[in-house]
Amino acid sequence: MKLIITIQAAKAFRKVPAKDAGALLTILKEIAADPFGPHPKAKKLTEHPGFRTRQGDWRAIYRIDREAEEMIVEMIAHRSEVYK
């Protein structure tokens, strides 16, 4: 599946410390390779459509477009800000 990071998420990626940014990108690539497989750091969101994954205090919110075969990362933010 193709991994797409929106402009908003890409800008937010700059705020993530380098160590966490690299690990988060690795996690996102692993999920995109097998989006419906078991991923311990990924969970379905209850109040919004889509999923989230985490790396330390950072969260990435994404959705999966089955028709287009794309995983779209919509938001990356600190855990204190992401769910507001």
Buried (B, 14 or more C-beta within 10 A) or exposed (E): BEBBBBEEBEEBBEEBEEEBBEBBBEBBEBBBEEBEEEBEBBEEEEEEEBBBBBBEEBBBBBBBEEEEEBBBBBBBBEEEEBEE
